[in-house]
Amino acid sequence: MMRWVWVSVLLLSLTGCAQKLGRPFDIKNLAKSDMDLITDIHIAEIRDLSEALIVKLYKRNPRELKKVPGMTIEKRVAQLMTAERPDNGFRELGGMDGIALLPLAFSSEFEGDRVFALMAGVTGMISASYNHQLEFFLLDDIDQQKLYNSARNLEKIAWLLNNQKDEHGQLLLLSNGMGKNGVPNYSYERLLGQMIIIQDMMAIMVADSTNRNINQVVHSMASMTFFPI
């Protein structure tokens, strides 16, 4: 158990989340194991990273936000970061949610808000990997394979952001690139990299704590097939 704690503290210090370890005592934490507390911290961190990615993608791709009159970044964040996912998916996205939206976001035929489609897919996928829970207790279970699969899907998303283009050879969504001063901007890749590390680390810790194996998989980055969650 101490191995998990030290690994998690190291990870969270690298991602700027160590301050969350100093939260005030809460009586409900008596119903949590050390693993539950670690999981809660990782959920909070990956949600922070997801929100940061939503904001950065909209600032880099303002044309996507303009596709819906009156829409703002704040409204999109509120839609995507709510703890309650819509029961029948997002009407704006054909009633879909989670990984079903990821191919849509990178389809050259899609004319809607690509950032919304992408991040609805990402946040829905991550939420599903934690059973749509924001915190865990003693009797709660978590699936290491879902966590692992979500990490592989995030790797594919990072690749598609840098490579998926329209019929005119233009990237469907802008992310990494050259800054105004000529310095490369890899902040999007770093955000996704931190998210991948969190999901992979959680998958390893869960597998270790439950004596269950992770089925490691390999897929083509260029394909539009994502691993199920």
C-alpha positions, 0 to 999 in steps of 0.5 A: 500500500505504501508503494501506491501512496509514494507513487501517487504523491510523486505523480501529483507533485509533478502535476501540481496537485499535491496541495489536494493532499492537505484537505481538511478532515471529513467524517465520510473519509472514515468509509474510504480506504487509502486506495479510495482516497488516492482515486479521489485525488486522481479524479479531481486532478484529471477533471482539472486537466480536462477543463484546462484542455477545453478552455485551451482548445476553444481559445485556439479554435474560436471558429468552433465556438461561433458555430453556436450563436451566443455560446461561450467557453464558460457555458461549454465548461458547465455543460461538459464538467457537470457531474451528471451526464445527460441521460440521452446524450447531447442533443446537439451531437445527435444524442451521443456521448462518450467515446461514440463522439470521438470519431465524429470530432475527427470526421471531415464531414462533421460541421458542428462544434468539433471542440464540443464533440471532442471534449464531450467524448473525452470527458464522457470517456473519463467519467465512464472509466470511473463509473461516473463517480466523483469519489469512491468508498470501501465497497466501490469497485473500479475496472483497471481495463477501463482506465488502461483503455482510456489512456490508449484512447487519449494517446490516439486523440493526441495523435489525431489532433496533430495529424487529422486534416480536411480535404484541403490539407488543413488540420481539423482542430488546431492544438500544438504549433509555433508561438508568436515568438517562434517558440514551439507550443506543446502545452496541449500535448503536455496536458494530454500526457498528464492525463495519460499518466494519471489513467495509466497509473490508476490502472496499474494501482487498481490491478495491483490492489485487486490481483487482476491483469491488464490486457495490453493492446496495440492499435493503429493511431490512424484508425477511427476505432477506439477501445471500449470503456 
